[in-house]
Amino acid sequence: MDSNREHFGSRMAAVLALAGSAVGLGNIWRFPYMVGEYGGAIFLIFYLIFTFFLSLPVFYAEAIIGKKGRKGAFGSFSALAPGTNWKLVGVLCIVSCFIITSYYSVVGGWATDYLARSVATGFESLSQSTATSLFSKVSSSVWEPIISHTVFLGLAAIIIKFGIKNGIEKFTKITMPILFVLMILIMFFSLSLDGAKEGVKYMLRPDFSKFSAKTLAFALGQSFFSLSLGMGTVLTYASYMRDEDSIASAGLYTSIFDFSFALISAFVVIPAVFAAGLEPGAGPSLVFESLPYIFSEMGQTSPVLSRCVTIFFFLSVFFAAITSLISMFEVCTAHLVEDRKISRTKASLIIFFSCWLLGILCSLSFGVLEDIKLFGYTIFSLFDTLASNYLMTLGALLFVLFVGWKMDRESAIDQFSMRKSKKREKTFPYFYFVIKYVAPVVIIAIFLSNFIK
Ligand code: PHE
């Protein structure tokens, strides 16, 4: 291990950073509405199966490359396959992270805005229609979302500037436990609401009539997105792990953490939605429109409690989003620092300004630039679709092909179970089989399913 290169102080620190990347808007914002839209329990079952049997092996493949390469995405491929085109996979990761950082920061900005509002005034006496118009104000006016996007991205840039140990590690070590506790508290609260039982039933009783090929494709896509696969974030964080920390256990803990958090988020959102008599399949606006309305309804009986729950909830969304954003930011930063020899401060400023500009376009595409369409998509949805449906799956495919077919098996197993005793994990043959044969086929199938309408 290069002694000048920064690394995480312990395995726990690495797991918390990886979990910080995984647990994000994908869990709190996307997962509950997907459970709502794609059939409740049946979606949940496939999500569980995919996470542990398919996404986890892909996670391992990505982490093995980073831990062996000991550089960011571009540098690791250049080191492991010198003189080949594999380094272009690194370029792909940097481009994907750059694109996602830009639009993710806009949604993170909305969360920041809602957090500020819940602290300043709360959401008392919102009707359902005023909740909807509030969301459209927060997302589609010109200045308000740009300001919140600037604040959110700026905070991420500051954390990144402080580096791995003093920035990412310190921040995720503090925020992740808080986030977990807050969400568990809100879950109990949500489950105690009148009418919440129906929501719990909806999530636990599988309705096989809702099953379709879409359920499978979306459950797998969501599981990849949620574990942050295919974009070099797992690779880059794994490259900062100490030699003696095993990827095998870090990956398992991260998946358990991420899965539990998705489940907790769904148990926060869906029962509350049922309690308020709303539609669980409301789509992406579920968290921003329905929850403030639900919290404000509760405020009529207990205003203080309602205010606290609202603040806790948006604080959780904020923490979850920013710990994911910094992992993508770091993929771009590592490249500028390691391969282009730019100082960390300068690198974070460069990435901040470029993603900021691109993010402004994404933000305006909810308002004044709404009519500008490329391939039928607004700028925001073009970025989202491009990155999560195409670039991420392509990245994941190239990672598993690299580990399964290019790297030798011995190097892979060494990285997988790098413990002091060099004990080789008994589970490796299973994961290796999935990485080499199963994952490529399944990922190609999902990739192609994007083209079938
Ligand atoms: N996993 C994050 C989430 O659930 C999103 C993400 C994807 C972060 C890819 C980094 C890389 O929100």
Residues whose N, C-alpha, C, O or C-beta is under 5 A from the ligand:
A	BS01	LIG	S21 A22 V23 G24 L25 G26 N27 F225 S226 L227 S228 L229 M231 T233 S324 M328
